[in-house]
Amino acid sequence: YSMPTSLIVVSIATAMFTRLTKAAVDGDMARMRRDASKTLRMVSTLMLLASAGMVALAVPITRILTFTVPPDQAVELAKVLIAMCIGLVGVGAVSVLDRVYYAFEDTRGAFWINLPFLLFGLVGYYLCSFIDPRWTVVGIGLVMSAANILSVFAMIYKLSQRMGGLDEDRLLRVHVKLLWIASATALLGWLIHAVFFGPIFAPVGFIGAILGPVLVAFYLGLMKALKMEELSVLMGPLTSIARKFGIGKRR
């Protein structure tokens, strides 16, 4: 759950922060809107890919990472992982939008806009203590996901007022497509799992993780079928690296 944020979001957001800061200092809101929108779209593309993969392969992943615990306990942990991963795209978006606030040197604004959702989380966590104990931690994961996603809408609304817009229409279109693609990818993973390995929450071991490359290819394939610009932006750096190693060079 933490690795996509640490490896993907922090890397991209840190790289873009200098550009955002320079645009803020120059008062260039058009460039700031463009860079913020691009960063959000790229982060969401990768975070939803990670979410789809972890939701589809939750049981094999937890079996691999918690190999010392009984299989039935790993299955219960997989349910928690799924609940948390539903909001992973929100974690990525909030991290990017926080950088926009920091570019404006407005850490106070970032604090106040997030405070209500922290309180929402605390109330939700408390209410989860009253449900069936078998589902308490899953409920906490769902509350976390809801808080992260809701805070994104609030942050975009406030920053849009400050920046004269934040490319909302395009962001909405891209995220709707990505959510559809991620859902289809996760469902495909579950379908293949059910056909070849048994029930979704069967205690499958590491062999189930071999579906990973198939799901990645399916996710990227759907992006290509929908002619999403984000795929070209995503594949650009990878193509450049491959060509440096002599892969894909034109003769």
Phi and psi in degrees as a GROMACS rama.xvg file:
@    title "Ramachandran Plot"
@    xaxis  label "Phi"
@    yaxis  label "Psi"
@TYPE xy
-82.9259  -26.9369  SER-2
-62.0515  -43.6681  MET-3
-59.3271  -39.3181  PRO-4
-65.868  -44.5734  THR-5
-67.9082  -43.0228  SER-6
-86.1807  -35.4913  LEU-7
-97.8375  -60.5207  ILE-8
-64.5424  -48.6848  VAL-9
-60.9627  -41.012  VAL-10
-63.4161  -50.0346  SER-11
-68.5343  -46.2489  ILE-12
-64.2344  -38.4376  ALA-13
-65.6627  -40.5327  THR-14
-64.6907  -36.3051  ALA-15
-84.2483  -15.8604  MET-16
-61.2524  -39.1765  PHE-17
-62.1292  -42.7773  THR-18
-64.2133  -42.2072  ARG-19
-63.9061  -42.0256  LEU-20
-64.5445  -43.5988  THR-21
-62.6962  -41.7887  LYS-22
-63.6375  -38.7009  ALA-23
-66.4628  -42.5639  ALA-24
-64.1279  -39.0607  VAL-25
-77.9971  -9.7276  ASP-26
70.6265  22.4855  GLY-27
-90.1185  85.3551  ASP-28
-70.2034  -29.9207  MET-29
-63.2211  -45.2507  ALA-30
-68.1325  -35.3518  ARG-31
-67.5  -41.0277  MET-32
-62.6251  -43.4261  ARG-33
-63.4055  -45.9917  ARG-34
-69.8874  -39.4249  ASP-35
-65.0615  -42.9583  ALA-36
-63.1322  -45.5156  SER-37
-61.9205  -43.1968  LYS-38
-63.515  -45.1194  THR-39
-60.2425  -43.4861  LEU-40
-66.2515  -39.7984  ARG-41
-69.8835  -42.8477  MET-42
-62.5281  -44.2497  VAL-43
-65.2567  -36.8332  SER-44
-57.6455  -46.8532  THR-45
-76.4409  -36.5532  LEU-46
-69.6964  -37.1051  MET-47
-71.7004  -31.275  LEU-48
-62.7423  -45.8953  LEU-49
-63.1128  -41.0203  ALA-50
-62.7465  -47.1332  SER-51
-59.8858  -42.9686  ALA-52
-64.5712  -42.9605  GLY-53
-73.4705  -32.3185  MET-54
-67.6303  -44.4948  VAL-55
-68.785  -35.2214  ALA-56
-113.098  28.3995  LEU-57
-57.5162  -43.7501  ALA-58
-68.2632  -50.774  VAL-59
-58.1505  -39.2908  PRO-60
-62.1479  -47.9227  ILE-61
-68.8474  -31.964  THR-62
-65.1065  -38.2211  ARG-63
-69.4556  -44.8837  ILE-64
-80.7713  -19.1594  LEU-65
-124.581  49.6565  THR-66
-65.641  -12.5897  PHE-67
-89.0925  -8.00899  THR-68
-101.817  158.026  VAL-69
-59.4602  148.349  PRO-70
-55.2166  -39.1515  PRO-71
-65.9077  -32.2316  ASP-72
-71.4964  -36.655  GLN-73
-63.5072  -36.7846  ALA-74
-64.2135  -41.6874  VAL-75
-64.0054  -38.0347  GLU-76
-65.6164  -33.8291  LEU-77
-61.3363  -36.8725  ALA-78
-63.9139  -37.8758  LYS-79
-65.9624  -42.5863  VAL-80
-59.3715  -42.6001  LEU-81
-61.8621  -45.5013  ILE-82
-59.8186  -40.5763  ALA-83
-72.1642  -37.9011  MET-84
-69.3638  -20.141  CYS-85
-57.9085  -33.2796  ILE-86
-101.116  12.4944  GLY-87
-63.3078  -35.6767  LEU-88
-63.366  -32.748  VAL-89
-67.6562  -38.0316  GLY-90
-60.1479  -44.7901  VAL-91
-63.6871  -45.195  GLY-92
-65.0953  -41.7355  ALA-93
-62.4355  -40.0784  VAL-94
-61.152  -40.9409  SER-95
-68.1565  -46.889  VAL-96
-65.8873  -31.4701  LEU-97
-59.5796  -39.703  ASP-98
-64.1068  -32.0002  ARG-99
-66.1744  -43.3392  VAL-100
-60.4894  -43.501  TYR-101
-64.2189  -34.1098  TYR-102
-62.965  -31.5289  ALA-103
-82.9661  0.0523279  PHE-104
58.2821  41.3871  GLU-105
-122.179  66.8809  ASP-106
-68.5038  -29.4091  THR-107
-64.0947  -41.0163  ARG-108
-61.9453  -41.8846  GLY-109
-62.7915  -37.4961  ALA-110
-65.8496  -49.1288  PHE-111
-68.4097  -34.8628  TRP-112
-71.0973  -27.3697  ILE-113
-90.6821  -19.0262  ASN-114
-57.0517  -48.2025  LEU-115
-57.5903  -32.5406  PRO-116
-79.5152  -26.4219  PHE-117
-65.6048  -42.003  LEU-118
-66.9834  -38.8233  LEU-119
-57.928  -42.6315  PHE-120
-63.2311  -43.7222  GLY-121
-61.5392  -43.5162  LEU-122
-64.4732  -43.0371  VAL-123
-62.4817  -41.9473  GLY-124
-62.5536  -39.8228  TYR-125
-64.0908  -43.3116  TYR-126
-65.0083  -29.953  LEU-127
-65.6161  -18.328  CYS-128
-71.9864  -11.2076  SER-129
-98.0532  -7.00912  PHE-130
-89.0634  174.494  ILE-131
-51.1028  125.451  ASP-132
-53.0997  -26.4993  PRO-133
-66.776  -20.0296  ARG-134
-115.52  5.04186  TRP-135
-59.6921  -49.204  THR-136
-71.4385  -33.4679  VAL-137
-62.347  -42.1057  VAL-138
-60.9253  -41.3379  GLY-139
-61.1768  -41.0643  ILE-140
-61.6093  -40.0842  GLY-141
-67.7022  -37.7148  LEU-142
-63.7958  -43.1879  VAL-143
-57.2609  -45.854  MET-144
-62.5457  -45.1476  SER-145
-62.521  -42.9166  ALA-146
-63.2924  -42.6764  ALA-147
-64.3539  -42.4851  ASN-148
-70.4097  -43.6228  ILE-149
-63.2727  -37.2405  LEU-150
-65.292  -29.1723  SER-151
-61.4598  -45.8874  VAL-152
-61.929  -40.7997  PHE-153
-66.1659  -41.7596  ALA-154
-66.9227  -41.8013  MET-155
-63.9387  -40.4331  ILE-156
-60.4217  -47.1515  TYR-157
-69.7408  -41.9652  LYS-158
-68.9868  -32.9595  LEU-159
-62.1849  -40.8183  SER-160
-63.0929  -37.8084  GLN-161
-75.9921  -34.0442  ARG-162
-102.537  2.1917  MET-163
72.0926  35.3037  GLY-164
112.992  156.772  GLY-165
-139.691  34.9095  LEU-166
58.3354  40.9198  ASP-167
-60.8665  -42.0762  GLU-168
-59.9327  -44.9948  ASP-169
-67.6135  -41.6448  ARG-170
-59.9704  -41.5991  LEU-171
-64.2201  -46.3492  LEU-172
-60.5437  -46.2905  ARG-173
-63.4948  -43.5733  VAL-174
-69.9277  -34.3769  HIS-175
-62.4388  -44.9372  VAL-176
-62.6807  -45.2605  LYS-177
-64.9638  -38.4183  LEU-178
-65.3918  -39.2534  LEU-179
-64.1295  -45.5263  TRP-180
-63.0496  -44.859  ILE-181
-63.5403  -40.8202  ALA-182
-64.3442  -43.7543  SER-183
-63.2757  -38.201  ALA-184
-65.7937  -45.2982  THR-185
-63.6468  -41.1625  ALA-186
-65.1765  -37.6936  LEU-187
-62.5019  -43.393  LEU-188
-59.5605  -43.8889  GLY-189
-65.1448  -39.4047  TRP-190
-63.806  -48.0224  LEU-191
-62.3276  -41.0116  ILE-192
-59.0366  -46.1836  HIS-193
-65.3411  -35.4341  ALA-194
-74.1839  -43.0363  VAL-195
-101.139  -25.3831  PHE-196
-120.302  -7.72565  PHE-197
104.632  -164.179  GLY-198
-52.333  153.919  PRO-199
-54.0566  -42.2132  ILE-200
-103.616  29.9432  PHE-201
-72.2279  144.784  ALA-202
-73.7318  64.5436  PRO-203
-74.6113  141.201  VAL-204
-87.1332  -153.37  GLY-205
-62.9227  -22.6559  PHE-206
-60.7387  -28.3395  ILE-207
-65.4798  -22.1497  GLY-208
-70.5844  -12.4697  ALA-209
-65.8159  -12.6352  ILE-210
-72.543  -15.5936  LEU-211
-49.515  -56.9803  GLY-212
-59.7832  -33.9638  PRO-213
-63.9287  -43.0878  VAL-214
-68.7435  -38.1156  LEU-215
-62.3276  -45.6025  VAL-216
-62.5311  -40.0691  ALA-217
-65.1505  -44.364  PHE-218
-60.0231  -50.0267  TYR-219
-67.8256  -33.7666  LEU-220
-64.2119  -40.5481  GLY-221
-66.6506  -37.0426  LEU-222
-61.5553  -41.6263  MET-223
-66.6237  -40.3251  LYS-224
-62.5038  -34.2746  ALA-225
-87.4875  3.12308  LEU-226
54.0852  48.5696  LYS-227
-82.2233  126.587  MET-228
-59.3899  -31.8036  GLU-229
-60.2623  -28.3183  GLU-230
-65.7086  -42.6827  LEU-231
-63.4146  -41.3875  SER-232
-65.5082  -38.7981  VAL-233
-68.4677  -41.6796  LEU-234
-80.5037  -18.3442  MET-235
-53.7662  -56.5963  GLY-236
-61.2823  -37.0399  PRO-237
-66.6094  -38.8949  LEU-238
-64.7567  -41.1183  THR-239
-62.3922  -42.3  SER-240
-64.043  -43.0553  ILE-241
-61.3738  -40.3331  ALA-242
-67.8723  -29.7689  ARG-243
-64.5007  -27.0107  LYS-244
-96.9094  13.3612  PHE-245
80.7332  15.3152  GLY-246
-99.0829  125.439  ILE-247
80.571  14.9805  GLY-248
-71.9489  143.761  LYS-249
-78.9996  141.258  ARG-250
